[in-house]
Amino acid sequence: MKYLIFLLLLTLSATAFAGEIQRVFRMFTEVGCAKTYNSMDINEPMLLCGQCVRTVLSVTKVNDPACAGIQ
């Protein structure tokens, strides 16, 4: 029974934040795959469990030698 409750809560939280998660993934793909964007930023408030929190995220395209070995 406790696993069922856990799965229910996990499903509810995943659907509640699906739009935000999709937006973060879209930022990464727009910066990494598009030739028009070199960076993108998010800096905005979000309501989380009745509390206001500020989301700050920056995605920047770089020429890092550490990425050379990643496939």
C-alpha positions in Angstrom: 0.0 0.0 0.0 2.8 2.4 0.8 4.4 1.8 -2.6 1.1 2.6 -4.3 0.9 5.9 -2.3 4.5 6.7 -3.3 3.8 6.0 -7.0 0.7 8.2 -6.8 2.6 11.1 -5.2 5.4 10.7 -7.8 2.9 10.8 -10.6 1.2 13.9 -9.3 4.5 15.7 -8.8 5.8 14.7 -12.2 2.7 16.0 -13.9 2.8 19.2 -11.9 6.3 20.0 -13.0 6.2 18.6 -16.5 6.0 22.0 -18.2 9.0 23.3 -16.3 11.0 20.2 -17.0 10.1 20.4 -20.7 11.2 24.0 -20.8 14.6 23.2 -19.3 15.2 20.4 -21.8 14.1 22.8 -24.6 16.7 25.3 -23.4 19.5 22.7 -23.6 18.5 21.6 -27.1 18.0 25.1 -28.5 21.5 26.2 -27.3 23.3 22.9 -28.1 21.6 22.1 -31.5 20.7 25.5 -33.0 23.2 27.8 -34.6 21.3 30.9 -33.6 21.6 30.7 -29.8 24.9 30.8 -27.9 23.2 31.1 -24.4 19.9 31.2 -22.7 18.9 32.2 -19.1 15.9 31.6 -16.8 15.5 33.9 -13.8 12.0 33.9 -12.6 9.9 33.1 -9.5 8.0 29.8 -9.2 5.4 28.6 -6.7 6.6 25.4 -5.0 4.6 23.8 -2.1 3.0 27.1 -1.3 6.4 28.9 -1.2 7.8 31.3 -3.7 11.3 30.2 -5.0 13.4 31.8 -7.7 14.6 29.5 -10.5 18.0 30.6 -11.9 19.5 28.6 -14.8 22.0 29.6 -17.4 22.9 27.4 -20.4 26.0 28.5 -22.5 27.7 27.0 -25.5 31.4 26.5 -24.9 34.5 25.1 -26.7 35.7 22.9 -23.8 38.5 20.3 -24.5 36.9 18.0 -21.9 34.0 17.5 -24.4 36.2 16.0 -27.0 36.1 12.5 -25.6 32.3 12.5 -25.1 30.3 10.6 -27.7 
